[in-house]
Amino acid sequence: MRRILIVTFYYFPDLSAGSFRTTAFVRALREQAPDDVVIDVCTTLPNRYHSYDREAPEYEEQDGVTIRRCRLPAHRSGFRDQAAAFRHFRRSVRKQVAGQSCDLVFATSSRLMTAALGASIARKAKVPLYLDIRDIFTDTMRDVLPFPANALVMPVLNAIEKRTVAAADVVNLVSRGFAPHFLKLRDESDLRFFTNGIDPEFLSADFSNGSGGGRKTILYAGNFGAGQGLHRVVPEAARRLGGGFEFRLVGDGGMKGELLESCRGLDNVVIEDPVDRAELMRMYAEADVLFLHLNDYPAFRKVLPSKIFEYAATGKPMLAGVAGYSREFIEQNVDNAAVFPPCDPDGLVDAVGRLRLESIERSEFLRRFARENIMRDMAKDLLSLLPAAGSPERPAR
């Protein structure tokens, strides 16, 4: 038997872009992998949001896929809590793989350390490594860490990133905006660009409802973190839009307290806890406008949020406070979407005025960015690295 190890911090039934992406990828991989291939997934029990509790088995085995989920200590979104949670995850994964052989390692990572963990395992096992990079962690840390912590930590993170990327046989980037950064570390021939995409349930669902003739609902669903910066734009925009619009913000994260405080007294802002995907899709159907926002950090000019694909699939008007590659992508690919500069309440109000408050068909977008098609191609690319049965150990990179 040949064994593919999948290292991912998030997996079904957790709520996150990484969970949705990796779950779809493993499904596509199982469909294409030869019968003698076993897929091992090392992940965590649902932990994306402190306020979202979803049960899942710690061990699961079905159709040639084994899933081992470790239980993390209680944590929130602060740096220290996240670092402690990852250390626990790393110890758990190392314990799970100890004494087991594998033939190929796949690691998907928004935070650098999951990729570094995958690289360490592949290096020790002397097997090929495929990295799926969903964010440039060093860029984000450079933006959000205050001085002097920035000066102390960044050289270490840069060295880890360089060593991790050098260990990979293939590096996939979910955004082409990441390419200039990684071309400094790898040859272009080693890079792939399998983006995020649209899950099958979005292709068949009916999102044509809305709030009707009353107050129009602007829905945001996702993380309430420093990276989203909702507290910097929603309160003032809500005041300026007045009673004709209501912001409905669904999620959790490290800046929830500040968001609640900044929206205190506003009767057209509703803040709710995270919900499961079925309930979220119902909320999408009820909304009039779907809202996306990233803080005004240079690092975010390179990203391509997965939420763009989900929102666009509904046919609803899209309101996006983004810059750089995300802005370019939306303007080129998504009809009836209005983009405004991040953290600009006046720009948000102006953008709302540019939208047609009606659902439209985006059939070409749906065809081009169906997640099943993207993941099928990515799984095929990964399997091209799988050594033939009985192949000897390769030299370490």
C-alpha positions as a LaTeX table, in Angstrom:
\begin{tabular}{lrrr}
\hline
Residue & $x$ (\AA) & $y$ (\AA) & $z$ (\AA) \\
\hline
Met1 & 0.00 & 0.00 & 0.00 \\
Arg2 & 1.10 & 3.55 & $-0.74$ \\
Arg3 & 0.21 & 6.33 & 1.68 \\
Ile4 & $-0.47$ & 10.05 & 1.13 \\
Leu5 & $-0.34$ & 12.20 & 4.27 \\
Ile6 & $-2.55$ & 15.32 & 4.34 \\
Val7 & $-1.65$ & 17.93 & 6.98 \\
Thr8 & $-4.33$ & 20.57 & 7.51 \\
Phe9 & $-5.26$ & 22.58 & 10.59 \\
Tyr10 & $-8.91$ & 22.78 & 9.50 \\
Tyr11 & $-11.15$ & 20.08 & 8.05 \\
Phe12 & $-14.84$ & 19.17 & 7.86 \\
Pro13 & $-17.02$ & 19.92 & 9.79 \\
Asp14 & $-15.11$ & 23.05 & 10.82 \\
Leu15 & $-16.13$ & 26.44 & 9.41 \\
Ser16 & $-13.29$ & 27.98 & 7.43 \\
Ala17 & $-12.03$ & 28.41 & 3.89 \\
Gly18 & $-9.25$ & 25.92 & 4.65 \\
Ser19 & $-11.76$ & 23.32 & 5.81 \\
Phe20 & $-14.00$ & 23.64 & 2.75 \\
Arg21 & $-11.02$ & 23.60 & 0.39 \\
Thr22 & $-9.19$ & 20.63 & 1.91 \\
Thr23 & $-12.34$ & 18.54 & 2.32 \\
Ala24 & $-13.14$ & 19.00 & $-1.39$ \\
Phe25 & $-9.52$ & 18.24 & $-2.30$ \\
Val26 & $-9.44$ & 14.96 & $-0.36$ \\
Arg27 & $-12.72$ & 13.93 & $-2.01$ \\
Ala28 & $-11.23$ & 14.61 & $-5.47$ \\
Leu29 & $-8.02$ & 12.83 & $-4.53$ \\
Arg30 & $-9.88$ & 9.72 & $-3.36$ \\
Glu31 & $-11.80$ & 9.60 & $-6.63$ \\
Gln32 & $-8.59$ & 9.63 & $-8.70$ \\
Ala33 & $-6.05$ & 7.79 & $-6.55$ \\
Pro34 & $-5.26$ & 4.16 & $-7.42$ \\
Asp35 & $-6.82$ & 1.47 & $-5.26$ \\
Asp36 & $-3.53$ & 0.77 & $-3.47$ \\
Val37 & $-3.33$ & 4.33 & $-2.12$ \\
Val38 & $-4.40$ & 5.15 & 1.44 \\
Ile39 & $-5.06$ & 8.80 & 2.37 \\
Asp40 & $-4.27$ & 9.86 & 5.94 \\
Val41 & $-5.63$ & 13.25 & 7.11 \\
Cys42 & $-4.10$ & 14.79 & 10.23 \\
Thr43 & $-6.22$ & 17.69 & 11.47 \\
Thr44 & $-8.07$ & 19.13 & 14.49 \\
Leu45 & $-11.54$ & 18.90 & 15.94 \\
Pro46 & $-13.68$ & 21.95 & 14.99 \\
Asn47 & $-12.04$ & 25.02 & 16.54 \\
Arg48 & $-12.31$ & 27.89 & 14.04 \\
Tyr49 & $-14.64$ & 29.88 & 16.28 \\
His50 & $-14.83$ & 29.83 & 20.07 \\
Ser51 & $-18.62$ & 30.27 & 19.82 \\
Tyr52 & $-19.16$ & 27.44 & 17.31 \\
Asp53 & $-19.24$ & 23.96 & 18.80 \\
Arg54 & $-19.65$ & 21.07 & 16.39 \\
Glu55 & $-19.01$ & 17.46 & 17.34 \\
Ala56 & $-16.86$ & 15.20 & 15.17 \\
Pro57 & $-15.11$ & 11.87 & 15.84 \\
Glu58 & $-11.42$ & 11.97 & 16.75 \\
Tyr59 & $-10.85$ & 8.95 & 14.51 \\
Glu60 & $-12.71$ & 8.20 & 11.30 \\
Glu61 & $-12.05$ & 5.74 & 8.49 \\
Gln62 & $-14.04$ & 5.37 & 5.28 \\
Asp63 & $-13.32$ & 4.43 & 1.66 \\
Gly64 & $-9.55$ & 4.49 & 2.00 \\
Val65 & $-9.45$ & 7.81 & 3.90 \\
Thr66 & $-8.36$ & 7.90 & 7.53 \\
Ile67 & $-9.01$ & 11.09 & 9.50 \\
Arg68 & $-7.34$ & 11.78 & 12.84 \\
Arg69 & $-8.58$ & 14.89 & 14.64 \\
Cys70 & $-6.78$ & 16.18 & 17.71 \\
Arg71 & $-8.60$ & 18.06 & 20.45 \\
Leu72 & $-7.09$ & 21.49 & 21.06 \\
Pro73 & $-7.04$ & 23.33 & 24.38 \\
Ala74 & $-9.63$ & 26.09 & 24.69 \\
His75 & $-8.40$ & 29.14 & 22.78 \\
Arg76 & $-9.52$ & 32.35 & 21.17 \\
Ser77 & $-7.99$ & 34.41 & 18.37 \\
Gly78 & $-5.02$ & 36.04 & 20.10 \\
Phe79 & $-1.45$ & 35.32 & 18.98 \\
Arg80 & $-0.55$ & 33.49 & 22.19 \\
Asp81 & $-3.65$ & 31.30 & 22.09 \\
Gln82 & $-3.09$ & 30.46 & 18.43 \\
Ala83 & 0.58 & 29.65 & 19.03 \\
Ala84 & $-0.34$ & 27.35 & 21.92 \\
Ala85 & $-3.02$ & 25.65 & 19.81 \\
Phe86 & $-0.56$ & 25.04 & 16.99 \\
Arg87 & 2.06 & 23.59 & 19.34 \\
His88 & $-0.56$ & 21.13 & 20.53 \\
Phe89 & $-1.47$ & 20.29 & 16.92 \\
Arg90 & 2.17 & 19.79 & 15.97 \\
Arg91 & 2.78 & 17.41 & 18.88 \\
Ser92 & $-0.36$ & 15.48 & 17.97 \\
Val93 & 0.60 & 15.13 & 14.31 \\
Arg94 & 4.13 & 14.03 & 15.11 \\
Lys95 & 2.77 & 11.42 & 17.48 \\
Gln96 & 0.29 & 10.19 & 14.85 \\
Val97 & 2.92 & 9.79 & 12.11 \\
Ala98 & 5.65 & 8.35 & 14.34 \\
Gly99 & 6.60 & 4.90 & 13.13 \\
Gln100 & 4.35 & 5.13 & 10.06 \\
Ser101 & 5.69 & 5.32 & 6.53 \\
Cys102 & 4.28 & 7.62 & 3.87 \\
Asp103 & 5.05 & 8.14 & 0.19 \\
Leu104 & 3.91 & 11.74 & $-0.32$ \\
Val105 & 3.07 & 14.70 & 1.94 \\
Phe106 & 0.52 & 17.41 & 1.16 \\
Ala107 & 0.29 & 20.40 & 3.54 \\
Thr108 & $-2.17$ & 23.25 & 3.16 \\
Ser109 & $-1.41$ & 26.39 & 5.10 \\
Ser110 & $-2.60$ & 29.91 & 5.65 \\
Arg111 & $-0.35$ & 30.20 & 8.67 \\
Leu112 & 3.23 & 29.28 & 7.86 \\
Met113 & 3.71 & 26.74 & 10.61 \\
Thr114 & 1.39 & 24.09 & 9.14 \\
Ala115 & 3.44 & 24.20 & 5.95 \\
Ala116 & 6.64 & 24.02 & 8.00 \\
Leu117 & 5.29 & 20.97 & 9.83 \\
Gly118 & 4.53 & 19.24 & 6.54 \\
Ala119 & 8.00 & 20.10 & 5.25 \\
Ser120 & 9.62 & 18.66 & 8.37 \\
Ile121 & 7.70 & 15.38 & 8.03 \\
Ala122 & 8.50 & 15.06 & 4.31 \\
Arg123 & 12.16 & 15.84 & 4.89 \\
Lys124 & 12.47 & 13.19 & 7.58 \\
Ala125 & 10.60 & 10.60 & 5.50 \\
Lys126 & 12.54 & 11.58 & 2.34 \\
Val127 & 9.36 & 11.77 & 0.28 \\
Pro128 & 7.93 & 14.41 & $-2.11$ \\
Leu129 & 6.21 & 17.47 & $-0.64$ \\
Tyr130 & 3.33 & 19.45 & $-2.17$ \\
Leu131 & 2.55 & 22.77 & $-0.44$ \\
Asp132 & $-0.78$ & 24.57 & $-0.84$ \\
Ile133 & $-0.27$ & 28.19 & 0.25 \\
Arg134 & $-3.41$ & 30.18 & 1.08 \\
Asp135 & $-1.76$ & 33.28 & 2.53 \\
Ile136 & 1.65 & 34.94 & 2.81 \\
Phe137 & 2.08 & 34.67 & 6.56 \\
Thr138 & 5.28 & 36.69 & 6.68 \\
Asp139 & 3.61 & 39.61 & 4.90 \\
Thr140 & 0.66 & 39.56 & 7.28 \\
Met141 & 2.88 & 39.42 & 10.37 \\
Arg142 & 5.00 & 42.27 & 9.06 \\
Asp143 & 1.84 & 44.39 & 8.86 \\
Val144 & 0.18 & 43.47 & 12.14 \\
Leu145 & 3.09 & 42.98 & 14.57 \\
Pro146 & 4.05 & 46.17 & 16.40 \\
Phe147 & 7.64 & 47.34 & 16.75 \\
Pro148 & 9.90 & 46.05 & 18.32 \\
Ala149 & 8.25 & 42.60 & 18.18 \\
Asn150 & 8.28 & 42.93 & 14.40 \\
Ala151 & 12.06 & 43.38 & 14.27 \\
Leu152 & 12.63 & 40.41 & 16.56 \\
Val153 & 10.21 & 37.94 & 15.01 \\
Met154 & 10.42 & 38.63 & 11.27 \\
Pro155 & 13.97 & 37.31 & 10.67 \\
Val156 & 12.91 & 34.00 & 12.27 \\
Leu157 & 9.70 & 33.77 & 10.23 \\
Asn158 & 11.54 & 34.66 & 7.01 \\
Ala159 & 14.08 & 31.91 & 7.64 \\
Ile160 & 11.32 & 29.35 & 8.34 \\
Glu161 & 9.47 & 30.38 & 5.18 \\
Lys162 & 12.60 & 30.11 & 3.03 \\
Arg163 & 13.48 & 26.65 & 4.37 \\
Thr164 & 9.88 & 25.41 & 4.07 \\
Val165 & 9.37 & 26.57 & 0.50 \\
Ala166 & 12.77 & 25.20 & $-0.52$ \\
Ala167 & 11.76 & 21.76 & 0.76 \\
Ala168 & 8.71 & 21.51 & $-1.53$ \\
Asp169 & 8.63 & 19.83 & $-4.91$ \\
Val170 & 5.57 & 21.88 & $-5.90$ \\
Val171 & 4.09 & 25.05 & $-4.38$ \\
Asn172 & 0.49 & 25.91 & $-5.17$ \\
Leu173 & $-0.65$ & 29.51 & $-4.64$ \\
Val174 & $-4.36$ & 30.28 & $-4.33$ \\
Ser175 & $-3.77$ & 33.83 & $-5.60$ \\
Arg176 & $-1.66$ & 34.98 & $-8.53$ \\
Gly177 & $-1.02$ & 38.06 & $-6.44$ \\
Phe178 & 1.35 & 35.88 & $-4.37$ \\
Ala179 & 3.59 & 35.09 & $-7.34$ \\
Pro180 & 6.13 & 37.97 & $-7.03$ \\
His181 & 6.80 & 37.02 & $-3.41$ \\
Phe182 & 7.36 & 33.32 & $-4.10$ \\
Leu183 & 9.33 & 33.83 & $-7.30$ \\
Lys184 & 12.07 & 35.15 & $-5.03$ \\
Leu185 & 12.11 & 31.74 & $-3.34$ \\
Arg186 & 11.30 & 29.23 & $-6.11$ \\
Asp187 & 11.54 & 28.78 & $-9.85$ \\
Glu188 & 8.36 & 29.60 & $-11.76$ \\
Ser189 & 8.12 & 26.03 & $-13.09$ \\
Asp190 & 7.52 & 24.79 & $-9.50$ \\
Leu191 & 4.51 & 27.07 & $-8.95$ \\
Arg192 & 0.85 & 26.24 & $-9.54$ \\
Phe193 & $-2.25$ & 28.43 & $-9.30$ \\
Phe194 & $-5.24$ & 26.32 & $-8.28$ \\
Thr195 & $-7.52$ & 28.94 & $-6.76$ \\
Asn196 & $-10.39$ & 28.63 & $-4.33$ \\
Gly197 & $-13.72$ & 27.86 & $-5.93$ \\
Ile198 & $-17.45$ & 27.27 & $-5.67$ \\
Asp199 & $-18.73$ & 24.25 & $-3.76$ \\
Pro200 & $-21.36$ & 22.02 & $-5.42$ \\
Glu201 & $-24.16$ & 22.99 & $-3.03$ \\
Phe202 & $-23.89$ & 26.59 & $-4.25$ \\
Leu203 & $-24.31$ & 25.54 & $-7.87$ \\
Ser204 & $-27.74$ & 24.01 & $-7.26$ \\
Ala205 & $-29.17$ & 26.24 & $-4.51$ \\
Asp206 & $-31.81$ & 28.93 & $-5.04$ \\
Phe207 & $-30.69$ & 32.31 & $-3.65$ \\
Ser208 & $-33.38$ & 34.42 & $-5.32$ \\
Asn209 & $-35.13$ & 35.54 & $-2.12$ \\
Gly210 & $-34.46$ & 38.89 & $-0.49$ \\
Ser211 & $-35.82$ & 41.18 & 2.16 \\
Gly212 & $-38.58$ & 42.43 & $-0.13$ \\
Gly213 & $-39.66$ & 46.05 & $-0.11$ \\
Gly214 & $-38.51$ & 47.00 & 3.41 \\
Arg215 & $-35.06$ & 47.71 & 4.85 \\
Lys216 & $-32.33$ & 46.24 & 2.63 \\
Thr217 & $-29.95$ & 43.77 & 4.30 \\
Ile218 & $-26.17$ & 43.94 & 3.78 \\
Leu219 & $-24.78$ & 40.61 & 4.99 \\
Tyr220 & $-21.21$ & 39.91 & 6.08 \\
Ala221 & $-20.37$ & 36.32 & 7.05 \\
Gly222 & $-16.89$ & 35.43 & 8.26 \\
Asn223 & $-14.16$ & 36.33 & 10.71 \\
Phe224 & $-14.22$ & 39.40 & 12.98 \\
Gly225 & $-10.46$ & 39.88 & 13.14 \\
Ala226 & $-7.91$ & 42.64 & 12.71 \\
Gly227 & $-7.48$ & 41.46 & 9.13 \\
Gln228 & $-11.10$ & 42.21 & 8.31 \\
Gly229 & $-11.19$ & 45.60 & 10.03 \\
Leu230 & $-14.99$ & 45.73 & 10.18 \\
His231 & $-14.91$ & 48.12 & 13.14 \\
Arg232 & $-13.14$ & 50.65 & 10.94 \\
Val233 & $-15.85$ & 50.89 & 8.32 \\
Val234 & $-19.22$ & 49.44 & 9.38 \\
Pro235 & $-20.26$ & 51.85 & 12.18 \\
Glu236 & $-19.76$ & 55.05 & 10.21 \\
Ala237 & $-21.17$ & 53.56 & 7.00 \\
Ala238 & $-24.26$ & 52.39 & 8.91 \\
Arg239 & $-24.82$ & 55.91 & 10.23 \\
Arg240 & $-24.55$ & 57.39 & 6.74 \\
Leu241 & $-26.77$ & 54.81 & 5.05 \\
Gly242 & $-29.47$ & 55.33 & 7.66 \\
Gly243 & $-32.64$ & 53.34 & 8.12 \\
Gly244 & $-32.93$ & 52.12 & 4.56 \\
Phe245 & $-30.17$ & 49.52 & 5.08 \\
Glu246 & $-29.24$ & 47.09 & 7.83 \\
Phe247 & $-25.84$ & 45.45 & 8.30 \\
Arg248 & $-26.10$ & 41.82 & 9.41 \\
Leu249 & $-22.69$ & 40.61 & 10.60 \\
Val250 & $-22.40$ & 36.87 & 11.25 \\
Gly251 & $-19.22$ & 35.40 & 12.71 \\
Asp252 & $-16.68$ & 35.65 & 15.51 \\
Gly253 & $-13.05$ & 36.54 & 16.05 \\
Gly254 & $-10.50$ & 38.52 & 18.00 \\
Met255 & $-12.01$ & 41.96 & 17.26 \\
Lys256 & $-15.60$ & 41.07 & 18.11 \\
Gly257 & $-15.51$ & 43.07 & 21.33 \\
Glu258 & $-14.28$ & 46.19 & 19.57 \\
Leu259 & $-16.83$ & 45.70 & 16.80 \\
Leu260 & $-19.67$ & 45.41 & 19.32 \\
Glu261 & $-18.50$ & 48.53 & 21.14 \\
Ser262 & $-18.11$ & 50.58 & 17.96 \\
Cys263 & $-21.64$ & 49.65 & 16.82 \\
Arg264 & $-23.28$ & 50.32 & 20.19 \\
Gly265 & $-26.49$ & 52.32 & 19.78 \\
Leu266 & $-26.86$ & 51.64 & 16.05 \\
Asp267 & $-30.25$ & 50.10 & 15.32 \\
Asn268 & $-29.26$ & 49.11 & 11.77 \\
Val269 & $-26.35$ & 46.83 & 12.73 \\
Val270 & $-27.06$ & 43.26 & 13.91 \\
Ile271 & $-24.16$ & 41.06 & 15.10 \\
Glu272 & $-24.72$ & 37.30 & 15.36 \\
Asp273 & $-22.70$ & 34.18 & 16.25 \\
Pro274 & $-21.42$ & 31.80 & 13.53 \\
Val275 & $-23.86$ & 29.33 & 12.00 \\
Asp276 & $-23.45$ & 26.07 & 10.10 \\
Arg277 & $-23.29$ & 26.08 & 6.33 \\
Ala278 & $-26.92$ & 25.16 & 5.71 \\
Glu279 & $-28.12$ & 28.07 & 7.84 \\
Leu280 & $-25.58$ & 30.39 & 6.23 \\
Met281 & $-26.93$ & 29.59 & 2.77 \\
Arg282 & $-30.42$ & 30.47 & 4.01 \\
Met283 & $-29.04$ & 33.81 & 5.21 \\
Tyr284 & $-27.48$ & 34.40 & 1.79 \\
Ala285 & $-30.87$ & 33.86 & 0.20 \\
Glu286 & $-32.48$ & 36.39 & 2.55 \\
Ala287 & $-29.83$ & 39.08 & 2.01 \\
Asp288 & $-30.00$ & 41.85 & $-0.55$ \\
Val289 & $-26.24$ & 42.56 & $-0.70$ \\
Leu290 & $-23.25$ & 40.38 & 0.29 \\
Phe291 & $-20.41$ & 42.30 & 1.90 \\
Leu292 & $-16.65$ & 41.56 & 1.98 \\
His293 & $-13.98$ & 43.69 & 3.65 \\
Leu294 & $-10.23$ & 43.48 & 4.29 \\
Asn295 & $-8.24$ & 45.89 & 6.42 \\
Asp296 & $-5.93$ & 48.38 & 4.76 \\
Tyr297 & $-2.73$ & 46.31 & 5.03 \\
Pro298 & $-0.20$ & 46.06 & 2.17 \\
Ala299 & $-0.19$ & 42.25 & 2.50 \\
Phe300 & $-3.88$ & 42.09 & 1.62 \\
Arg301 & $-3.26$ & 43.63 & $-1.79$ \\
Lys302 & $-1.98$ & 40.19 & $-2.87$ \\
Val303 & $-4.71$ & 37.91 & $-1.52$ \\
Leu304 & $-7.79$ & 36.42 & $-3.20$ \\
Pro305 & $-10.38$ & 35.67 & $-0.47$ \\
Ser306 & $-12.41$ & 32.49 & $-0.86$ \\
Lys307 & $-15.50$ & 34.46 & 0.11 \\
Ile308 & $-15.46$ & 36.13 & $-3.33$ \\
Phe309 & $-16.29$ & 32.81 & $-4.98$ \\
Glu310 & $-19.01$ & 31.95 & $-2.49$ \\
Tyr311 & $-20.68$ & 35.34 & $-2.75$ \\
Ala312 & $-20.47$ & 35.48 & $-6.54$ \\
Ala313 & $-22.08$ & 32.04 & $-6.84$ \\
Thr314 & $-25.30$ & 33.32 & $-5.25$ \\
Gly315 & $-25.95$ & 35.87 & $-7.99$ \\
Lys316 & $-26.46$ & 38.54 & $-5.29$ \\
Pro317 & $-24.97$ & 42.04 & $-5.55$ \\
Met318 & $-21.47$ & 42.07 & $-4.05$ \\
Leu319 & $-20.03$ & 44.94 & $-2.01$ \\
Ala320 & $-16.26$ & 44.63 & $-1.52$ \\
Gly321 & $-13.83$ & 46.81 & 0.40 \\
Val322 & $-10.61$ & 45.40 & $-1.08$ \\
Ala323 & $-7.55$ & 46.57 & $-2.99$ \\
Gly324 & $-4.83$ & 45.17 & $-5.23$ \\
Tyr325 & $-5.29$ & 41.74 & $-6.81$ \\
Ser326 & $-8.70$ & 41.11 & $-5.19$ \\
Arg327 & $-10.07$ & 44.33 & $-6.64$ \\
Glu328 & $-8.65$ & 43.47 & $-10.06$ \\
Phe329 & $-10.13$ & 39.97 & $-9.94$ \\
Ile330 & $-13.62$ & 41.16 & $-8.94$ \\
Glu331 & $-13.72$ & 43.91 & $-11.53$ \\
Gln332 & $-12.67$ & 41.49 & $-14.28$ \\
Asn333 & $-14.82$ & 38.51 & $-13.32$ \\
Val334 & $-17.88$ & 39.46 & $-11.23$ \\
Asp335 & $-20.81$ & 41.40 & $-12.68$ \\
Asn336 & $-22.92$ & 43.65 & $-10.42$ \\
Ala337 & $-20.12$ & 44.03 & $-7.87$ \\
Ala338 & $-19.05$ & 47.39 & $-6.46$ \\
Val339 & $-15.52$ & 47.77 & $-5.05$ \\
Phe340 & $-14.42$ & 50.56 & $-2.71$ \\
Pro341 & $-11.13$ & 51.35 & $-0.90$ \\
Pro342 & $-10.70$ & 49.46 & 2.39 \\
Cys343 & $-11.70$ & 51.28 & 5.58 \\
Asp344 & $-13.49$ & 54.03 & 3.64 \\
Pro345 & $-17.09$ & 54.54 & 4.89 \\
Asp346 & $-17.79$ & 57.17 & 2.23 \\
Gly347 & $-16.53$ & 54.78 & $-0.44$ \\
Leu348 & $-18.82$ & 52.05 & 0.91 \\
Val349 & $-21.88$ & 54.31 & 0.76 \\
Asp350 & $-20.99$ & 55.36 & $-2.78$ \\
Ala351 & $-20.47$ & 51.73 & $-3.81$ \\
Val352 & $-23.91$ & 50.74 & $-2.49$ \\
Gly353 & $-25.37$ & 53.38 & $-4.78$ \\
Arg354 & $-23.64$ & 51.79 & $-7.79$ \\
Leu355 & $-25.18$ & 48.37 & $-7.23$ \\
Arg356 & $-28.30$ & 47.03 & $-8.88$ \\
Leu357 & $-30.22$ & 45.55 & $-5.97$ \\
Glu358 & $-31.26$ & 42.44 & $-7.84$ \\
Ser359 & $-29.95$ & 38.93 & $-8.41$ \\
Ile360 & $-28.30$ & 38.10 & $-11.74$ \\
Glu361 & $-26.97$ & 35.06 & $-13.59$ \\
Arg362 & $-23.20$ & 34.51 & $-13.40$ \\
Ser363 & $-23.15$ & 31.28 & $-15.40$ \\
Glu364 & $-19.68$ & 31.78 & $-16.89$ \\
Phe365 & $-18.21$ & 32.45 & $-13.45$ \\
Leu366 & $-19.88$ & 29.31 & $-12.08$ \\
Arg367 & $-18.51$ & 27.18 & $-14.90$ \\
Arg368 & $-14.99$ & 28.55 & $-14.68$ \\
Phe369 & $-14.59$ & 28.38 & $-10.90$ \\
Ala370 & $-16.48$ & 25.24 & $-9.88$ \\
Arg371 & $-14.47$ & 23.85 & $-6.96$ \\
Glu372 & $-14.89$ & 20.23 & $-8.12$ \\
Asn373 & $-13.12$ & 21.01 & $-11.41$ \\
Ile374 & $-10.30$ & 22.94 & $-9.74$ \\
Met375 & $-9.73$ & 20.29 & $-7.09$ \\
Arg376 & $-9.86$ & 17.50 & $-9.67$ \\
Asp377 & $-7.00$ & 19.16 & $-11.58$ \\
Met378 & $-5.07$ & 19.81 & $-8.39$ \\
Ala379 & $-5.46$ & 16.18 & $-7.25$ \\
Lys380 & $-4.17$ & 15.00 & $-10.62$ \\
Asp381 & $-1.16$ & 17.30 & $-10.21$ \\
Leu382 & $-0.44$ & 15.94 & $-6.74$ \\
Leu383 & $-0.70$ & 12.32 & $-7.89$ \\
Ser384 & 1.95 & 13.00 & $-10.52$ \\
Leu385 & 4.43 & 13.22 & $-7.60$ \\
Leu386 & 3.38 & 9.89 & $-6.07$ \\
Pro387 & 6.25 & 7.39 & $-6.42$ \\
Ala388 & 5.48 & 4.15 & $-8.18$ \\
Ala389 & 4.82 & 1.17 & $-5.95$ \\
Gly390 & 8.10 & $-0.27$ & $-4.71$ \\
Ser391 & 10.17 & 2.82 & $-5.57$ \\
Pro392 & 13.31 & 3.26 & $-3.46$ \\
Glu393 & 13.69 & 6.10 & $-0.97$ \\
Arg394 & 14.73 & 9.35 & $-2.61$ \\
Pro395 & 17.56 & 11.59 & $-1.37$ \\
Ala396 & 16.49 & 14.47 & 0.89 \\
Arg397 & 16.22 & 17.87 & $-0.80$ \\
\hline
\end{tabular}
